[in-house]
Amino acid sequence: MSLLNPLLLGARRFGAGIDVGARGVTLVVVSQRLFGGGPLRIEWLGRVPLAREALSGAEIVDRQALVGALQEVFGALPPACAQAALRCAMALPPGATLLASLPLARLAAPAASARRPDISGFYTDLEPLVLAEAERVSGVERTDLAVDWRVGPLALECGAASVHETRVMIAATARAHLEARIECAAMAGIALCAVDDEAHAALRAMRHAAAFELPPHEAWVALWIGAEGVHGWFIADESVARTMRFPALEHVDLVEALRDLADAEQTGCALVAGDVAMLHGVHFSLADIGDVLGCPVLPFECAPLADADRPLDVNLLHDPSCAVAFGLAMRGVSE
């Protein structure tokens, strides 16, 4: 006998990803069955223009323009999405987000001196040390920072072997950037459940696509092209083995950056998301990426992840820049 109401078996959880950038405000809504899991389903794709002067890097210059764009793009939602309890996430440019990782042992020794027996006490002792580290690496007073952090194992390459080390991962941004997005969303009648980094939202989307499009256990490269440059990740055994960012002082050009990312390892495929047209600014193309890495290159698309019988914007289905909004929507569904 089933203990669940049959009507609930078909219930779905909805998540919305909001990407605010030079291309406008992009909205992706996905859903997943509440019970039993199952594949993600793209419910809606939409984009409305936003005046370029409304943004200046991570700063929102014209809040009313952003509020109006948010209201317009959410106003176009079909009834099934508009009436659902949407968990909404928005992104921050990578340049506005500081990411740091350090061994737990470096912070844990002072924290352990209190000798608290419970785990909650340990985290209470650790938090001010994490905030001090975020303040040190960012150069911004902790009262002006919004900081998120967690403790977990991280795979590290040591010669030919791989070891796991417990590390503290820290993400921090200026509190003003975070509050501005929350306030603009609230003025548009939207409650944000999370604010994420654009590059890592795009990586989440590409890893989801890779699970469907690439052979299992094959090493591959994820590349995201944004206004601040190219971010790259080498994925092996479903873990990030190496990362890359270009431009950077350690790389003369994009060719060298890509070669360092692959590190002479066989690469099965490369997935590319973001504003692919920006490659032209460094006289590069998707074909050039394939030549350097020695593998086929696929632009990220929502189309393979969508139901063929659902009416969605064809242009956005094939637009690699939708990866950020898709990755944000995934977060809204999973949390």
Phi, psi and omega in degrees: 000130180284135178269357181255143174297127181306331180293331181283339183297333178264002181294148182232150174261133184249140175227142181238134176248129183243114178252119181251119182199194184295332180282350182120199177257115181256133181237127174236131177243126176236162178218162178211148180301137182292324179240133178090356178067234184097174184289155172289147178236128177281119182267329186198143171230132179207154177209137174233149182290155177222130181303135182301327182286355178288338181236147172223092187066234179274351184274135175269109184277316182245094184292324181296324178295318179293317179300316179297320179293320178297316179297322181292314184289325177284333178292341180272359181297143174292159184306321182299324178279319183296329183269352181279160175277093184278129171265112190255139176230145179235162185248158171245145175300147181303327180294341180268354184245126176262128177242131180220152179216132179214155181299139179301326182301331181292329180258333190289331182301310176295324182292326183284348183295337178288341175057042177282135184282338185261151183295326179296323177295323179297314180292327177297319178290328184283328187304311180297332177289322176295316179297322178294323178293318177298320178295321182293312186283335181269336184074015180243138180300142186299334178291340180260006183250147166253121189238133172237142182205159176208161178246130180193168178284149177223131179285130179236143178271124177235094185068235180269354184254159177242128180238160179248131180235136177282124185229161174257120178259128186237133172236130183219149175212164177297131182302329182296321179295317181294313183294325180298319180289320178296318182291318179297318178297317180297321178295334178269004179082025183242132176258119179276136175261343181199152170234127188236168176279134183304312184298318182284333172294318177295321178298319178300318179294317181293324178293325177294316179295322181297328180297335180263329191257341185246151177298146179296148176066011177272132177290138181211168182242136174249130179233133176237129183251116181235184183296336183262000178133200184249131173250137181227150178223134173260118185256123177224131182053041176066016178236151177281113181273321181214155177233161180213149174218134180221136004286150178206155184298330184280354182239128178290318180209179183293328178300312179296321180297318180293320179295321177295324179295315179288326178054042176066008177277150178293127180249122183285325184194160174233130175256132183237131179230167178102204182272087184299330181297338181291344176299331181298334180294336177249021176055050182229163179214171177298323178297323178295321177300316179298322179295319181291316184276344181068041183208163174291152181239130179240126172286141177295137176219144174282341186306313181295343183262358183257155174286133183296334184268007180261126182286108180228160181298115184297319181298317180288328178301329183251015183264114181299340182286351178282358183299320182298309181297322179295316179296324177293320178296323176301319179296321179297328179282322189279338185262000000 
